[in-house]
Amino acid sequence: MIPSGFPLTRRQQLKSAAVGFGGLAFAALSHQQAAADTGMPLQHHAVQAKRVIFMFMKGGPSQVDTFDYKPQLQKDHGKPLPFEKPRIQFAPTNNLLGSPWRFRPRGESGIPVSELFPHVAECIDDICLLNSCHGTNAAHGGAALKLHTGSDNFVRPSVGAWVSYGLGTENQNLPSFVTICPTLAHGGLNNWGSAFLPAQHQGIPLGVASQPATAANVRYISNDQYSTATQRSQLDLLRQFNAGSEQQLPQESDLEARIRTWELAFRMQSEMPRLQDLSSESESIHKSYGLDEEITADFGRQCLMARRFAEAGVRFIQVTHSDTKVQWDQHGDLRNGHTKNAKEVDKPIAGLLKDLKQRGLLEDTLVVWGGEFGRTPTAQGTSDGRDHNPEGFTMWMAGGGVRGGQRYGATDVYGYYAEQNPMHIHDVHATLLHLMGLNHEQLTYRHAGRDFRLTDVAGKVHPGVFS
């Protein structure tokens, strides 16, 4: 307290004024948060995609064996790499290793695709290959967290949580973010968590990667003990009891977040059982996703569930391919490992793309494919393995405002480093958010005294990807 008549020092004047500035900032933040919490979208510009399906290939698929054809690598197979390897490597590697799989031009675009993906190759004219992706971490845990949250060393909200926070939900009876058969390793629940964002924006996990997709469902979705009317009365009474607490807290409290979660769980009873039941789908749909074949049935089920969730209004759906024994992490036995993995996902992915397109959903659904990093074009150990490579790898996007039938960016002649239009993971996130109508620099949340965003203080949008 300053006595009356005493002049204010400059420090005291700034301190007093800061209270007013803080009030203005708080009002703006409260308005933004209230809009997101109530499902009012915060789009910053025209929307191309209304929802995202992200297909995560855990372990790191090899770009030079799938979607990044390198004829010079084939010519120089067995020779030493003619330039320096990265300063930080996960493990030592030897000479250049040409791909054991053939590539050939596919579609009207004539883009070379590996024989590992004959079904996805049929959809290449709808796909934009991002051949110049790169990251900053050569370890699975850090790279997976970077891909999913934008940070490899701190707990941050996942990309799905940011999308949910910015856009809310299209269907009040369903969560805005669902992850099907997620892996519990290398970041685990942090890869679909909400961190400091309001709790209702975290992903709802259906099953886990170590169990078959048939177990990927919401447990206890039906309530045999209480009727719908009784449950509704209980929730109304609970909110009435806590009305005073809500008015005292200017921002959403943990209590409010928990009540919102209970409300959502109650509403999910009306729609989730129907979405989880695939028996209503035709036999031809089951076959197109590979549900009639043992090797494709598991991932095919995930992809079909993803389409059903997208159609029902879920904003962000993630499906994960993560065989606990044979991931995409082929330090050795590359031929057998990548062959098995590709067979499991190739037909289901193509089935999903074709189904979305036939239903008119591909136009406003952004499909994203990729792993946490790629593989080295040099051999590890024997001549049948590749090490981790975050320096240059391939992801791809389709639908949702993306111009298909193109290779965006490029790695060097061997596929080691991103060279042309390099696209950091922050850039991938910025571009994804842009397609969803969100400016990655404006989608922020105030926490611990600073504004946070998915792309931190980096990231740029790559308009060359857009149609």
LOZAZA-941731 format. One record per residue (C-alpha): residue number from 1; x, y, z. Coordinates in Angstrom, 1 decimal. Example, Ala and Ser with C-alpha at 12.3 -4.5 7.8 and 13.67 -1.06 7.14 Angstrom:
+------+--------+--------+--------+
| kese |      X |      Y |      Z |
+------+--------+--------+--------+
|    1 |   12.3 |   -4.5 |    7.8 |
|    2 |   13.7 |   -1.1 |    7.1 |
+------+--------+--------+--------+
This chain:
+------+--------+--------+--------+
| kese |      X |      Y |      Z |
+------+--------+--------+--------+
|    1 |    0.0 |    0.0 |    0.0 |
|    2 |    1.4 |    3.4 |   -1.0 |
|    3 |    0.6 |    6.3 |    1.4 |
|    4 |   -1.6 |    9.1 |    0.0 |
|    5 |    0.4 |   12.0 |   -1.4 |
|    6 |    3.6 |   10.0 |   -2.1 |
|    7 |    4.7 |    9.9 |   -5.7 |
|    8 |    4.8 |    6.6 |   -7.5 |
|    9 |    8.1 |    5.3 |   -8.6 |
|   10 |    8.5 |    4.0 |  -12.2 |
|   11 |    8.7 |    0.4 |  -10.9 |
|   12 |    5.4 |    0.9 |   -8.9 |
|   13 |    3.7 |    2.4 |  -11.9 |
|   14 |    4.6 |   -0.5 |  -14.2 |
|   15 |    3.5 |   -3.0 |  -11.6 |
|   16 |    0.1 |   -1.3 |  -11.2 |
|   17 |   -0.4 |   -1.0 |  -15.0 |
|   18 |    0.6 |   -4.7 |  -15.5 |
|   19 |   -2.5 |   -5.7 |  -13.5 |
|   20 |   -4.7 |   -4.1 |  -16.2 |
|   21 |   -2.7 |   -5.6 |  -19.0 |
|   22 |   -3.0 |   -9.0 |  -17.4 |
|   23 |   -6.8 |   -8.5 |  -17.1 |
|   24 |   -7.0 |   -7.8 |  -20.8 |
|   25 |   -4.9 |  -10.8 |  -21.7 |
|   26 |   -6.9 |  -13.0 |  -19.4 |
|   27 |  -10.1 |  -12.0 |  -20.9 |
|   28 |   -8.9 |  -12.8 |  -24.4 |
|   29 |   -7.5 |  -16.2 |  -23.2 |
|   30 |  -10.8 |  -17.0 |  -21.4 |
|   31 |  -12.8 |  -16.2 |  -24.5 |
|   32 |  -10.6 |  -18.5 |  -26.6 |
|   33 |  -10.7 |  -21.3 |  -24.0 |
|   34 |  -14.5 |  -21.0 |  -23.6 |
|   35 |  -15.0 |  -21.2 |  -27.3 |
|   36 |  -12.9 |  -24.4 |  -27.6 |
|   37 |  -14.5 |  -26.0 |  -24.5 |
|   38 |  -18.0 |  -25.4 |  -25.8 |
|   39 |  -17.2 |  -26.8 |  -29.2 |
|   40 |  -17.2 |  -23.4 |  -30.9 |
|   41 |  -14.4 |  -23.7 |  -33.6 |
|   42 |  -11.5 |  -21.2 |  -33.6 |
|   43 |  -10.8 |  -21.4 |  -37.3 |
|   44 |   -8.4 |  -18.6 |  -38.5 |
|   45 |   -8.9 |  -19.0 |  -42.2 |
|   46 |  -10.7 |  -21.1 |  -44.8 |
|   47 |  -11.0 |  -24.8 |  -43.9 |
|   48 |   -9.9 |  -27.6 |  -46.2 |
|   49 |  -10.1 |  -30.5 |  -43.9 |
|   50 |  -12.7 |  -31.1 |  -41.2 |
|   51 |  -11.0 |  -34.1 |  -39.6 |
|   52 |   -7.7 |  -36.1 |  -39.6 |
|   53 |   -6.9 |  -39.8 |  -39.8 |
|   54 |   -3.3 |  -40.4 |  -38.8 |
|   55 |   -1.8 |  -43.8 |  -39.5 |
|   56 |    1.3 |  -44.2 |  -37.4 |
|   57 |    3.8 |  -46.8 |  -38.5 |
|   58 |    5.8 |  -47.4 |  -35.3 |
|   59 |    9.5 |  -48.2 |  -35.7 |
|   60 |   10.4 |  -46.1 |  -38.7 |
|   61 |    9.6 |  -47.4 |  -42.3 |
|   62 |   12.5 |  -47.2 |  -44.8 |
|   63 |   11.8 |  -44.3 |  -47.2 |
|   64 |   14.3 |  -45.7 |  -49.8 |
|   65 |   12.4 |  -49.0 |  -49.8 |
|   66 |    8.8 |  -47.6 |  -50.0 |
|   67 |    8.1 |  -44.2 |  -51.5 |
|   68 |   11.5 |  -42.5 |  -52.2 |
|   69 |   13.0 |  -44.2 |  -55.2 |
|   70 |   16.8 |  -43.6 |  -55.5 |
|   71 |   18.3 |  -45.0 |  -58.7 |
|   72 |   21.8 |  -43.8 |  -57.7 |
|   73 |   21.5 |  -45.9 |  -54.6 |
|   74 |   20.9 |  -49.0 |  -56.7 |
|   75 |   23.9 |  -48.2 |  -58.9 |
|   76 |   26.2 |  -47.6 |  -56.0 |
|   77 |   25.1 |  -50.5 |  -53.9 |
|   78 |   28.0 |  -51.8 |  -51.8 |
|   79 |   30.1 |  -48.6 |  -52.2 |
|   80 |   31.1 |  -46.3 |  -49.3 |
|   81 |   28.9 |  -43.2 |  -48.7 |
|   82 |   30.7 |  -40.4 |  -50.5 |
|   83 |   29.8 |  -37.7 |  -47.9 |
|   84 |   29.8 |  -37.4 |  -44.1 |
|   85 |   27.3 |  -39.3 |  -42.0 |
|   86 |   25.4 |  -37.3 |  -39.3 |
|   87 |   27.5 |  -36.3 |  -36.3 |
|   88 |   25.0 |  -38.1 |  -34.0 |
|   89 |   24.0 |  -41.6 |  -35.1 |
|   90 |   22.0 |  -44.3 |  -33.3 |
|   91 |   24.4 |  -47.0 |  -34.3 |
|   92 |   27.4 |  -47.5 |  -36.8 |
|   93 |   26.6 |  -48.3 |  -40.4 |
|   94 |   28.6 |  -49.6 |  -43.3 |
|   95 |   28.4 |  -49.1 |  -47.1 |
|   96 |   25.4 |  -48.2 |  -49.2 |
|   97 |   22.6 |  -50.7 |  -49.4 |
|   98 |   20.4 |  -50.7 |  -52.5 |
|   99 |   16.7 |  -51.6 |  -52.1 |
|  100 |   15.9 |  -55.2 |  -52.5 |
|  101 |   12.5 |  -54.2 |  -54.0 |
|  102 |   11.7 |  -52.9 |  -57.4 |
|  103 |   10.0 |  -49.6 |  -58.1 |
|  104 |    7.8 |  -48.8 |  -61.1 |
|  105 |    5.8 |  -45.7 |  -62.2 |
|  106 |    2.2 |  -45.8 |  -61.0 |
|  107 |   -1.0 |  -43.8 |  -61.8 |
|  108 |   -1.3 |  -41.0 |  -64.2 |
|  109 |    1.3 |  -39.1 |  -62.3 |
|  110 |    3.9 |  -41.8 |  -63.0 |
|  111 |    5.3 |  -41.6 |  -59.4 |
|  112 |    7.6 |  -44.6 |  -58.7 |
|  113 |    6.3 |  -46.8 |  -55.9 |
|  114 |    7.9 |  -49.9 |  -54.3 |
|  115 |    6.4 |  -53.3 |  -55.0 |
|  116 |    5.9 |  -53.4 |  -51.2 |
|  117 |    2.8 |  -51.3 |  -51.7 |
|  118 |    0.9 |  -52.5 |  -54.8 |
|  119 |   -2.5 |  -51.5 |  -53.4 |
|  120 |   -1.5 |  -48.1 |  -52.1 |
|  121 |    0.1 |  -47.5 |  -55.5 |
|  122 |   -3.3 |  -47.7 |  -57.0 |
|  123 |   -4.2 |  -44.5 |  -55.0 |
|  124 |   -1.0 |  -42.6 |  -55.8 |
|  125 |   -2.8 |  -39.9 |  -57.7 |
|  126 |   -4.6 |  -38.9 |  -54.5 |
|  127 |   -1.4 |  -38.9 |  -52.5 |
|  128 |    1.2 |  -36.2 |  -51.9 |
|  129 |    4.5 |  -37.8 |  -50.9 |
|  130 |    6.4 |  -35.6 |  -48.4 |
|  131 |    9.9 |  -36.9 |  -49.4 |
|  132 |   11.9 |  -34.3 |  -47.4 |
|  133 |   10.7 |  -34.7 |  -43.8 |
|  134 |   13.3 |  -34.5 |  -41.0 |
|  135 |   13.4 |  -34.5 |  -37.3 |
|  136 |   15.9 |  -34.0 |  -34.5 |
|  137 |   16.0 |  -37.3 |  -32.5 |
|  138 |   17.5 |  -40.6 |  -33.5 |
|  139 |   15.9 |  -42.6 |  -30.7 |
|  140 |   12.4 |  -44.1 |  -30.8 |
|  141 |   11.1 |  -42.5 |  -27.7 |
|  142 |   12.2 |  -38.9 |  -28.4 |
|  143 |   11.3 |  -39.1 |  -32.1 |
|  144 |    7.8 |  -40.6 |  -31.4 |
|  145 |    7.1 |  -37.8 |  -28.9 |
|  146 |    8.4 |  -35.2 |  -31.4 |
|  147 |    6.0 |  -36.5 |  -34.0 |
|  148 |    3.0 |  -36.7 |  -31.7 |
|  149 |    3.5 |  -33.6 |  -29.5 |
|  150 |    6.1 |  -31.4 |  -31.1 |
|  151 |    8.6 |  -31.9 |  -28.2 |
|  152 |   11.0 |  -34.7 |  -27.6 |
|  153 |   12.1 |  -33.7 |  -24.1 |
|  154 |    9.0 |  -32.3 |  -22.3 |
|  155 |    5.4 |  -33.4 |  -21.7 |
|  156 |    3.3 |  -31.4 |  -24.1 |
|  157 |   -0.2 |  -31.8 |  -25.6 |
|  158 |   -0.5 |  -34.2 |  -28.5 |
|  159 |   -1.4 |  -32.9 |  -32.0 |
|  160 |   -4.8 |  -34.6 |  -31.7 |
|  161 |   -5.4 |  -32.7 |  -28.4 |
|  162 |   -4.5 |  -29.4 |  -30.1 |
|  163 |   -6.9 |  -30.1 |  -32.9 |
|  164 |   -9.6 |  -30.9 |  -30.4 |
|  165 |   -8.9 |  -27.8 |  -28.4 |
|  166 |   -9.0 |  -25.6 |  -31.5 |
|  167 |  -12.0 |  -27.0 |  -33.2 |
|  168 |  -14.0 |  -28.8 |  -30.6 |
|  169 |  -16.2 |  -31.7 |  -31.8 |
|  170 |  -18.6 |  -32.2 |  -34.7 |
|  171 |  -20.6 |  -34.7 |  -32.6 |
|  172 |  -21.4 |  -34.0 |  -29.0 |
|  173 |  -22.1 |  -37.7 |  -28.3 |
|  174 |  -18.5 |  -38.7 |  -29.3 |
|  175 |  -15.0 |  -37.7 |  -28.2 |
|  176 |  -13.2 |  -35.4 |  -30.5 |
|  177 |  -10.0 |  -37.5 |  -30.4 |
|  178 |   -9.8 |  -41.3 |  -30.6 |
|  179 |   -6.7 |  -43.4 |  -30.8 |
|  180 |   -7.1 |  -47.1 |  -31.9 |
|  181 |   -4.7 |  -49.7 |  -30.6 |
|  182 |   -2.0 |  -47.2 |  -29.5 |
|  183 |    1.4 |  -48.4 |  -28.4 |
|  184 |    2.2 |  -48.1 |  -24.7 |
|  185 |    6.0 |  -47.9 |  -25.5 |
|  186 |    8.2 |  -44.9 |  -26.4 |
|  187 |    6.1 |  -42.1 |  -24.8 |
|  188 |    3.0 |  -44.2 |  -24.3 |
|  189 |    0.0 |  -42.2 |  -23.2 |
|  190 |    1.9 |  -38.9 |  -23.6 |
|  191 |    1.6 |  -39.5 |  -27.4 |
|  192 |   -2.2 |  -39.0 |  -27.1 |
|  193 |   -2.4 |  -37.0 |  -23.9 |
|  194 |   -3.6 |  -33.4 |  -23.3 |
|  195 |   -0.9 |  -32.4 |  -20.8 |
|  196 |   -1.9 |  -28.9 |  -19.6 |
|  197 |   -4.8 |  -28.5 |  -22.0 |
|  198 |   -8.3 |  -29.2 |  -20.6 |
|  199 |   -8.7 |  -32.9 |  -19.9 |
|  200 |  -11.5 |  -33.5 |  -22.4 |
|  201 |   -9.1 |  -32.9 |  -25.3 |
|  202 |   -7.0 |  -36.0 |  -24.6 |
|  203 |   -7.3 |  -39.0 |  -26.9 |
|  204 |   -9.7 |  -41.8 |  -25.9 |
|  205 |   -7.7 |  -45.1 |  -26.3 |
|  206 |   -9.5 |  -48.0 |  -27.8 |
|  207 |   -7.4 |  -51.1 |  -27.0 |
|  208 |   -3.6 |  -51.3 |  -27.1 |
|  209 |   -1.1 |  -52.3 |  -29.7 |
|  210 |   -0.2 |  -55.6 |  -27.9 |
|  211 |   -3.8 |  -56.9 |  -28.2 |
|  212 |   -5.8 |  -57.7 |  -31.3 |
|  213 |   -8.0 |  -54.9 |  -32.8 |
|  214 |  -11.1 |  -57.0 |  -31.9 |
|  215 |  -10.4 |  -55.9 |  -28.3 |
|  216 |  -10.3 |  -52.2 |  -29.4 |
|  217 |  -13.6 |  -51.0 |  -27.9 |
|  218 |  -14.8 |  -48.8 |  -25.0 |
|  219 |  -15.2 |  -50.9 |  -21.9 |
|  220 |  -18.3 |  -50.6 |  -19.7 |
|  221 |  -20.1 |  -48.7 |  -22.5 |
|  222 |  -23.4 |  -50.0 |  -21.4 |
|  223 |  -24.9 |  -49.5 |  -17.9 |
|  224 |  -27.2 |  -52.4 |  -16.9 |
|  225 |  -27.6 |  -51.1 |  -13.3 |
|  226 |  -29.2 |  -47.7 |  -14.0 |
|  227 |  -31.5 |  -46.5 |  -16.7 |
|  228 |  -30.7 |  -43.6 |  -19.0 |
|  229 |  -33.1 |  -41.3 |  -17.1 |
|  230 |  -31.5 |  -42.2 |  -13.7 |
|  231 |  -28.0 |  -41.5 |  -15.0 |
|  232 |  -29.1 |  -38.2 |  -16.4 |
|  233 |  -30.7 |  -37.2 |  -13.1 |
|  234 |  -27.5 |  -38.1 |  -11.2 |
|  235 |  -25.3 |  -36.0 |  -13.5 |
|  236 |  -27.7 |  -33.0 |  -13.2 |
|  237 |  -27.7 |  -33.3 |   -9.4 |
|  238 |  -23.9 |  -33.5 |   -9.4 |
|  239 |  -23.6 |  -30.3 |  -11.5 |
|  240 |  -26.1 |  -28.6 |   -9.2 |
|  241 |  -24.0 |  -29.5 |   -6.2 |
|  242 |  -20.9 |  -28.0 |   -7.8 |
|  243 |  -22.4 |  -24.9 |   -9.4 |
|  244 |  -21.0 |  -22.7 |   -6.7 |
|  245 |  -17.4 |  -24.0 |   -7.2 |
|  246 |  -17.6 |  -23.4 |  -10.9 |
|  247 |  -18.6 |  -19.7 |  -10.4 |
|  248 |  -15.7 |  -19.1 |   -8.1 |
|  249 |  -13.1 |  -20.4 |  -10.6 |
|  250 |  -12.5 |  -18.2 |  -13.6 |
|  251 |  -10.8 |  -20.9 |  -15.6 |
|  252 |  -11.9 |  -24.5 |  -16.0 |
|  253 |  -10.9 |  -26.5 |  -12.9 |
|  254 |  -10.1 |  -30.2 |  -12.6 |
|  255 |  -13.5 |  -30.7 |  -11.2 |
|  256 |  -15.2 |  -29.1 |  -14.2 |
|  257 |  -13.0 |  -31.2 |  -16.5 |
|  258 |  -14.0 |  -34.4 |  -14.7 |
|  259 |  -17.7 |  -33.5 |  -14.9 |
|  260 |  -17.3 |  -32.9 |  -18.7 |
|  261 |  -15.8 |  -36.3 |  -19.0 |
|  262 |  -18.6 |  -38.0 |  -17.1 |
|  263 |  -21.1 |  -36.1 |  -19.3 |
|  264 |  -19.3 |  -37.3 |  -22.5 |
|  265 |  -19.2 |  -40.9 |  -21.1 |
|  266 |  -23.0 |  -40.7 |  -20.6 |
|  267 |  -23.7 |  -39.4 |  -24.1 |
|  268 |  -21.3 |  -42.0 |  -25.7 |
|  269 |  -23.7 |  -44.8 |  -24.7 |
|  270 |  -26.1 |  -43.8 |  -27.4 |
|  271 |  -23.6 |  -44.0 |  -30.3 |
|  272 |  -20.4 |  -45.8 |  -29.5 |
|  273 |  -21.9 |  -49.3 |  -29.4 |
|  274 |  -23.2 |  -48.9 |  -33.0 |
|  275 |  -19.9 |  -47.5 |  -34.3 |
|  276 |  -17.9 |  -50.4 |  -32.7 |
|  277 |  -20.1 |  -53.0 |  -34.3 |
|  278 |  -18.8 |  -53.6 |  -37.8 |
|  279 |  -21.4 |  -56.3 |  -38.7 |
|  280 |  -23.5 |  -53.7 |  -40.4 |
|  281 |  -20.9 |  -53.2 |  -43.1 |
|  282 |  -21.3 |  -55.1 |  -46.4 |
|  283 |  -19.2 |  -58.1 |  -47.3 |
|  284 |  -17.6 |  -56.1 |  -50.1 |
|  285 |  -16.4 |  -53.5 |  -47.6 |
|  286 |  -15.0 |  -56.1 |  -45.3 |
|  287 |  -13.0 |  -57.5 |  -48.2 |
|  288 |  -11.8 |  -54.2 |  -49.5 |
|  289 |  -10.2 |  -53.5 |  -46.0 |
|  290 |   -8.8 |  -57.1 |  -45.9 |
|  291 |  -11.0 |  -58.3 |  -43.0 |
|  292 |  -11.4 |  -61.6 |  -44.7 |
|  293 |   -7.6 |  -62.3 |  -44.7 |
|  294 |   -5.6 |  -63.2 |  -41.6 |
|  295 |   -2.6 |  -61.0 |  -42.4 |
|  296 |   -4.6 |  -57.9 |  -43.0 |
|  297 |   -7.6 |  -58.4 |  -40.7 |
|  298 |   -6.2 |  -56.7 |  -37.7 |
|  299 |   -5.1 |  -53.4 |  -39.3 |
|  300 |   -8.0 |  -53.5 |  -41.7 |
|  301 |  -10.4 |  -53.5 |  -38.7 |
|  302 |   -8.6 |  -50.4 |  -37.3 |
|  303 |   -8.9 |  -48.6 |  -40.7 |
|  304 |  -12.6 |  -49.5 |  -41.0 |
|  305 |  -13.3 |  -48.2 |  -37.5 |
|  306 |  -11.4 |  -45.0 |  -38.4 |
|  307 |  -13.7 |  -44.4 |  -41.4 |
|  308 |  -16.8 |  -45.0 |  -39.2 |
|  309 |  -15.5 |  -42.5 |  -36.6 |
|  310 |  -14.6 |  -40.0 |  -39.3 |
|  311 |  -18.1 |  -40.3 |  -40.8 |
|  312 |  -19.7 |  -39.9 |  -37.4 |
|  313 |  -17.9 |  -36.6 |  -36.7 |
|  314 |  -14.7 |  -37.5 |  -34.7 |
|  315 |  -12.1 |  -34.8 |  -35.4 |
|  316 |   -8.9 |  -36.7 |  -35.0 |
|  317 |   -8.5 |  -40.5 |  -35.4 |
|  318 |   -5.3 |  -42.3 |  -35.0 |
|  319 |   -4.6 |  -45.9 |  -36.0 |
|  320 |   -1.3 |  -47.5 |  -35.0 |
|  321 |    0.6 |  -50.4 |  -36.7 |
|  322 |    2.9 |  -51.8 |  -34.0 |
|  323 |    3.6 |  -55.5 |  -34.1 |
|  324 |    5.3 |  -56.0 |  -30.7 |
|  325 |    7.7 |  -58.5 |  -32.2 |
|  326 |    8.3 |  -57.2 |  -35.8 |
|  327 |    7.9 |  -53.4 |  -36.0 |
|  328 |    9.2 |  -51.3 |  -38.8 |
|  329 |   12.5 |  -51.2 |  -36.9 |
|  330 |   14.6 |  -53.5 |  -39.1 |
|  331 |   18.2 |  -53.1 |  -38.0 |
|  332 |   18.5 |  -56.6 |  -39.5 |
|  333 |   16.2 |  -59.0 |  -41.5 |
|  334 |   15.0 |  -56.0 |  -43.6 |
|  335 |   13.6 |  -58.1 |  -46.4 |
|  336 |   11.4 |  -60.3 |  -44.1 |
|  337 |   10.4 |  -57.6 |  -41.7 |
|  338 |    9.4 |  -54.9 |  -44.2 |
|  339 |    7.6 |  -57.5 |  -46.4 |
|  340 |    5.5 |  -58.7 |  -43.5 |
|  341 |    4.7 |  -55.2 |  -42.3 |
|  342 |    3.8 |  -53.9 |  -45.7 |
|  343 |    1.5 |  -56.9 |  -46.4 |
|  344 |   -0.4 |  -56.1 |  -43.1 |
|  345 |   -1.1 |  -52.5 |  -43.9 |
|  346 |   -1.1 |  -52.1 |  -47.7 |
|  347 |   -4.5 |  -53.4 |  -48.6 |
|  348 |   -6.3 |  -51.8 |  -45.5 |
|  349 |   -4.8 |  -48.4 |  -46.3 |
|  350 |   -5.9 |  -48.5 |  -49.9 |
|  351 |   -9.3 |  -49.8 |  -48.8 |
|  352 |   -9.6 |  -46.8 |  -46.5 |
|  353 |   -8.6 |  -44.2 |  -49.2 |
|  354 |  -10.9 |  -45.7 |  -51.8 |
|  355 |  -13.8 |  -46.0 |  -49.3 |
|  356 |  -13.4 |  -42.3 |  -48.2 |
|  357 |  -13.2 |  -41.2 |  -51.8 |
|  358 |  -16.3 |  -43.2 |  -52.9 |
|  359 |  -18.3 |  -41.7 |  -50.0 |
|  360 |  -17.2 |  -38.1 |  -50.7 |
|  361 |  -15.3 |  -38.0 |  -47.4 |
|  362 |  -11.8 |  -37.7 |  -48.8 |
|  363 |  -12.4 |  -34.1 |  -49.9 |
|  364 |  -12.6 |  -32.9 |  -46.3 |
|  365 |  -10.7 |  -35.7 |  -44.5 |
|  366 |   -6.9 |  -35.4 |  -44.2 |
|  367 |   -5.2 |  -38.7 |  -44.2 |
|  368 |   -1.6 |  -38.7 |  -42.9 |
|  369 |    0.8 |  -41.7 |  -43.0 |
|  370 |    4.3 |  -42.0 |  -41.4 |
|  371 |    6.6 |  -43.2 |  -38.7 |
|  372 |    8.8 |  -41.4 |  -36.2 |
|  373 |   11.8 |  -41.4 |  -38.6 |
|  374 |   13.1 |  -43.2 |  -41.6 |
|  375 |   16.1 |  -45.6 |  -42.2 |
|  376 |   19.6 |  -45.1 |  -43.4 |
|  377 |   20.6 |  -45.9 |  -47.0 |
|  378 |   23.7 |  -47.5 |  -45.6 |
|  379 |   23.7 |  -51.0 |  -44.2 |
|  380 |   23.8 |  -51.9 |  -40.6 |
|  381 |   25.5 |  -55.0 |  -39.4 |
|  382 |   25.0 |  -57.5 |  -42.3 |
|  383 |   23.7 |  -56.4 |  -45.7 |
|  384 |   20.1 |  -56.8 |  -44.6 |
|  385 |   19.5 |  -54.0 |  -42.1 |
|  386 |   19.2 |  -50.2 |  -41.8 |
|  387 |   19.7 |  -47.9 |  -38.9 |
|  388 |   17.4 |  -45.1 |  -37.6 |
|  389 |   17.5 |  -41.9 |  -39.8 |
|  390 |   15.8 |  -38.7 |  -38.7 |
|  391 |   17.8 |  -36.7 |  -41.2 |
|  392 |   15.5 |  -37.3 |  -44.2 |
|  393 |   12.5 |  -39.6 |  -44.6 |
|  394 |    9.0 |  -39.8 |  -46.1 |
|  395 |    5.6 |  -39.2 |  -44.8 |
|  396 |    2.5 |  -38.6 |  -47.0 |
|  397 |   -0.8 |  -36.9 |  -47.0 |
|  398 |   -4.0 |  -37.4 |  -49.0 |
|  399 |   -7.4 |  -35.7 |  -49.2 |
|  400 |   -8.4 |  -32.6 |  -47.2 |
|  401 |   -7.1 |  -29.9 |  -49.6 |
|  402 |   -3.8 |  -31.7 |  -50.5 |
|  403 |   -2.7 |  -31.9 |  -54.1 |
|  404 |   -2.3 |  -35.6 |  -54.9 |
|  405 |   -0.1 |  -37.2 |  -57.5 |
|  406 |    3.0 |  -35.3 |  -56.5 |
|  407 |    6.4 |  -35.7 |  -54.7 |
|  408 |    6.9 |  -32.7 |  -52.5 |
|  409 |   10.5 |  -32.1 |  -51.5 |
|  410 |   13.4 |  -34.4 |  -52.0 |
|  411 |   16.3 |  -36.1 |  -50.2 |
|  412 |   19.8 |  -36.3 |  -51.7 |
|  413 |   20.7 |  -38.9 |  -54.4 |
|  414 |   21.0 |  -41.7 |  -51.8 |
|  415 |   18.0 |  -40.7 |  -49.5 |
|  416 |   20.0 |  -39.7 |  -46.4 |
|  417 |   19.4 |  -36.0 |  -45.9 |
|  418 |   16.4 |  -33.8 |  -46.7 |
|  419 |   17.6 |  -31.3 |  -49.3 |
|  420 |   14.8 |  -29.8 |  -51.4 |
|  421 |   12.0 |  -28.0 |  -49.5 |
|  422 |   13.1 |  -29.6 |  -46.2 |
|  423 |   10.1 |  -30.2 |  -44.0 |
|  424 |   10.8 |  -30.4 |  -40.3 |
|  425 |    8.2 |  -32.1 |  -38.1 |
|  426 |    7.2 |  -28.6 |  -36.9 |
|  427 |    6.5 |  -27.8 |  -40.5 |
|  428 |    4.4 |  -31.0 |  -40.9 |
|  429 |    2.3 |  -29.9 |  -37.9 |
|  430 |    2.0 |  -26.3 |  -39.1 |
|  431 |    0.8 |  -27.5 |  -42.5 |
|  432 |   -1.7 |  -30.0 |  -41.0 |
|  433 |   -3.2 |  -27.3 |  -38.8 |
|  434 |   -3.4 |  -24.9 |  -41.7 |
|  435 |   -5.4 |  -27.4 |  -43.7 |
|  436 |   -7.7 |  -27.6 |  -40.6 |
|  437 |   -8.2 |  -23.9 |  -40.8 |
|  438 |   -5.9 |  -23.1 |  -37.8 |
|  439 |   -2.9 |  -20.8 |  -37.8 |
|  440 |   -0.2 |  -22.6 |  -35.8 |
|  441 |    1.2 |  -19.3 |  -34.5 |
|  442 |   -2.2 |  -18.3 |  -33.1 |
|  443 |   -3.4 |  -21.6 |  -31.7 |
|  444 |   -1.9 |  -21.0 |  -28.2 |
|  445 |   -2.6 |  -21.9 |  -24.6 |
|  446 |   -1.4 |  -20.0 |  -21.5 |
|  447 |    0.3 |  -22.2 |  -19.0 |
|  448 |    3.0 |  -21.6 |  -16.3 |
|  449 |    3.4 |  -18.0 |  -17.3 |
|  450 |    3.9 |  -18.4 |  -21.1 |
|  451 |    2.0 |  -19.1 |  -24.2 |
|  452 |    2.5 |  -22.6 |  -25.6 |
|  453 |    1.7 |  -24.0 |  -29.1 |
|  454 |    2.2 |  -27.3 |  -30.9 |
|  455 |    5.0 |  -25.9 |  -33.0 |
|  456 |    6.7 |  -24.1 |  -30.1 |
|  457 |    8.7 |  -21.2 |  -31.6 |
|  458 |    9.3 |  -22.8 |  -35.0 |
|  459 |    7.4 |  -24.3 |  -37.9 |
|  460 |    6.3 |  -23.0 |  -41.3 |
|  461 |    3.4 |  -23.9 |  -43.6 |
|  462 |    4.3 |  -25.5 |  -46.9 |
|  463 |    1.7 |  -24.2 |  -49.5 |
|  464 |    3.2 |  -26.4 |  -52.2 |
|  465 |    1.4 |  -29.3 |  -50.6 |
|  466 |   -2.0 |  -27.7 |  -51.2 |
|  467 |   -4.3 |  -28.3 |  -54.2 |
+------+--------+--------+--------+
